[in-house]
Amino acid sequence: MTKVVIVDDQNITRQFFSYFIKEAGEFELVATLKDGETAVEFCMSHSVDLVVMDIVMVGGINGLEAARRIKEMKPEIKIIIITSMPEVSYMDKAREIGVESFWYKELQEVPILSVMERTMKGEHIYPDTTPELTIGNAKSIEFTRMELDVLRELTTGATNKEIAEKLFISPTTVNFHINNLLLKTGYKNRVQLAVKARIEGLVISD
């Protein structure tokens, strides 16, 4: 029987997954945990086959960092990352870490139990795209990768110079991308743009 650990800081989500796992005969729920650090510690000291883990959790390390640490020490443990945040970099980071599968809570194109079953059989289940959002007058798919990188740093309150240093581009180029973002979205200033992008989860700084 597949031994499963659920990691999510929301009690309602843990209850949701616990119910479905207990109803499925091939899975055994061995722990429900609230944070990434506890998940790493548990996996190092217990027999675990599959971890289903959220990314954004209150306090400590996030789910992707926890997944990286688990994979480094116990690569045989399979991991499914789940999230409600459409941050465009999350899927790429999960693949780089070696996470087997990725599931959006709100999208649910494939039922989570199906993802779990297929993951344990050796498949890698990832959505084709991130969920599409509307930011002002623009769709999220209209933004370039560099615009999103600039926007992600903008949500931290960084200046153009600080953003330029972080992304290895010039302040003039940063200003160019911010102006393009404002033009596409119709927002009057960078604060409105940054707040909306962060609230919607389009970009989330580490």
N, C-alpha and C positions, 0 to 999 in steps of 0.2 A: 504494500500500500504506500502511496506517495505521501511523504510527510511534508506538510505545508505550514509556512509561517506567514502571517499577515502583518504588515507594518504600515500604519496610518495613524496620524494624530487625531483624526475625527472618530469619535465613538460610534456614530451612526454608520460610517463606512465599515468599520471593523465588524459591526453587527451584521451588516448586509452581506459581507463576504463570508462571515462565519456560518450564516444560515445556509447559503448555497453550497458551501464546502461540506458541511455536515450532512446535507441531503444527497451528496454524490458519494457513491460507494467506494470509488477508487482513491479517494483522498482522505487523509487523516490530518485534522487541524491540531498542530502541536503547540502553537503559541499565537497570540495576538499582541502586538507590541506597538508602542506609541512613538518611537523615534529611531533614527538610523543607528546611533551609537549602540543602543541596546540590541538592535538587530544583529550588528556585527559581532558583539560579544556572545549572543545566543548561538549564532551559527558556528562560532569557533568551539563551543563547548557542548553542542548537541548534534544529534543526527538530523539533518535537514536535507530534503530533496529539492524543494521549490520555495522561493521567496516571492511573494506578491507585495510590492512596496510602492508607496506614494513618493513623490519627489519633494514637494514643498511641505515641510513639517516644522512646527514651532520648536525652536531651541536645537542646539547641536548641529550635526552635519545633515545635509539633505540626502534624499534617497539615492541620487546618482553617486555621490561620494561614498555612501554606505555600500552600494553595489560594487564600486571599484575595489574597496577594501575586501569585500567578501570574495570577489573573483580572484584577487591576488593571492589569497590564502587558501581558498577552497573553490577552485575553478569548476569542480564537478557540480556544485550547486547551481541549479538553473534559476534565473531571475526574470520576473515579469514586472516591468515598471508601469505604474498606473498614474494618471494625472488628470486633473480638470483644467490645467493651464496649457494654453496653446502656444507657449513660448517656442519659437521656431527652431532653436538650437537643441532642444532636449532630445529629439530622436537621434540626431547626429552624435551627440555625446553618449547616449545609451549604446549605440552601435560600436563606437570607439572603445568603450569599456568592455564590451563583450556580452552585454545583456541580451538574452535570447528573444524576448518579446516585449511589445509596448502596446498599451491599451488606454484609450481616452475614456474617462468615466462618462462624459456627456454624449460622446459620439456613438459608442457601442455598436459598431458595424458588425462585429463578431462577438457573440456572448462570451463572457469571461471564462465560463467553464470549458467552452470549446477551445479558447486560447490556452488554458491550462493543460488540457488533454493533449493538444497538438504540440505544445512546447515540450511536454515530457516525452513525446515520441520523436523529438529531434528537429521539429520545425522552428523557424524563426518568423514570428507573426508581427508585422509592423504595418500601420496604416499607410496608405499611398501618399497622403498629404496631411498637414496639420489642419485643424478646423479653421474655416474661413471666418474672419471677423470684419466688422465695419468700424473703422476709426474715422470719425468725422464724415467727410464726403468720399472716402476711399475704402476699397477692400484691401485686406491684408496682403492678398496676392499681388497687389500693385507695387509693393515696396521692394526695392532691390536688397540684396544681402548686406551691402555696405550701409544703406539707409537704416536697416534694422540694427546693425551693429552700433551705429551712431545713436540711434534712438534708445537702445539699451543703456548706454552710458549716460544719456541725457536724463533718464529716470532717476539717476543717483544724485542729480543736482550738480554734476561736474561742469566746469567751464569748457569753452571751446579748446583752450590750450590743453587742459587735462585730458579731454577726449582725444585730441590729436596725439598726445604722448602715448596714450593707452593703445590706440589703433595704428600707430606708426604712420600717420598721415599729417598733412599740414592743417593749421587752424583755418586757413582759407577753404580747404576742402571740406572740413567739418561744417563750416558756415554754409557752404554750397548745398550739402546734403540736408541740413536743417531747413533751409529755405525751400528745397524741393518737397520735404515732408509737409511743411506748412501749406505750400501751394496745393498739394494733393488732398490734404485733409480739410483745408479751409479754416483751420484754427488760427487765431490772431497772434498767439505767442507760443514760445517753447514750453512754458509751464503748463498751459492747457493740453498741449500735445503729449507731454511726458506723463501727466496725471492720467489721462484717458488710456494711454498705451499700457500703463502699469496696472490700472484697475481692471482692464480687460484681460490682462495676462499675456498680451502679445509678446512683450519682452520683459524678462526678469533678470536683473543683475545678480551674479553670484555673491 
